[in-house]
Amino acid sequence: MNNADDSTVLVVEDESFVRMIAADVLEESGFRVLEAPDASVALDLLKQHDVAVVFTDINMPGPIDGLDLARIVTERFPHVKVIVTSGKQWLGPEDLPDASVFLPKPYRPAQLTRLIEAQAKVGG
């Protein structure tokens, strides 16, 4: 992707190995990647950085899960696109905040990259 390096992706995943793999895949595709182990850290990073896309797991520790994070991001940072993922539940468009999309686990690296690229273009 030619302008991928103009887009920062925030990967929010409590399982460090899964987060690291997603971050590596996206960095190899030319994105700048920030990582957060939970929603609280993610919200702090969103205040400090210009993020194009948040990619978040639903099930995370702490008072804010990934779905709540998606709602907060949509309200507070309307220019940021959100992709929600889970291997434990399936969400339809009606379950997500507006302009958010769902990517079920397990996903292929190419699926993740294409979806992030598409969302980054929509946001940019």
Secondary structure, 3 states (H helix, E strand, C coil): CCCHHHCEEEEECCCHHHHHHHHHHHHHCCCEEEEECCHHHHHHHHHHCCCCEEEEECCCCCCCCHHHHHHHHHHHCCCCEEEEEECCCCCCHHHCCCCEEEEECCCCHHHHHHHHHHHHHHHC
